[in-house]
């Protein structure tokens, strides 16, 4: 569907952008800041030696899409797939856990890593609840859209995913395997602003996708495409005429997904801004929904 600035930690580490491509980077995204894997362990040591608020005050994270290739893909039964707006706290928690799992690169067996993952999940969970409850200034409406599968479909194939992203829905255990946010707003923080629609009062007919991610084990199953299609349908119901998404310039899998979904190039981020935010350049893609509303 992220989107990326924050209060700095007391001890500033080396920056390395993370949120857009999990296959081409070994860096670790922590909240709105990205830390290189070479500093990941030292960051964990910092976390335990200073109050958490000194590093994680500021706006909760909104990230660009994380759609990338994975060498081993588990096929899924599309008839069992459900793509819908997440409403229950259990499902939103599972979505937060998937985002932490996807947007961060953790060093195995690092000291305190499970506590750190839990902290990040709690941070993202509260951010999702704040956004979807309409409490974020500048956002008219936000929806967390999730792709889920029954636990029985993948329980023997993806143990870690099932343990991390499970929730119960009417007595059935399901797994969040993909997620994104649909944001009805004029602009996203620290991102290129869309130019459409034009005219007075048109700002809130615009929406952005952010935090787009799919479980790495299930890439190449069309889950990203299904999430975007559902987001477009919901945006139409909201009266949105123009839908945007930001993607890293070199993230070819994500760009291909959005082109397949009907998006086209509108603009790109100035090189100075990308350097200032210590990240790869973004491009802004756009698609019109107005024809579908006529």
Secondary structure, 3 states (H helix, E strand, C coil): CCCCCCCCCCCCCCECCCCCCCCCCCCEEECCEEECHHHHHHHHHHHHHCCCHHHHCCCCCCCCCECCCCCCCCCCCHHHCEEEECCCHHHHHHHHHHHHHHHCCCCCCCCCHHHHHHHHHHHHHHHHHHHHCCCCCCEEEEEEEEEEEEHHHHCCCCHHHHHHCEEEECCEEEEEEEEEEEEEECCCCCCCCCCCCCCCCCHHHEEEEEEEEECHHHCCCCHHHHHHHHHHHHHHHCCCCEEEEEEECCCHHHHHHHHHCCCEEEEECCHHHHHHCCCCCEEEEEEECHHHHC
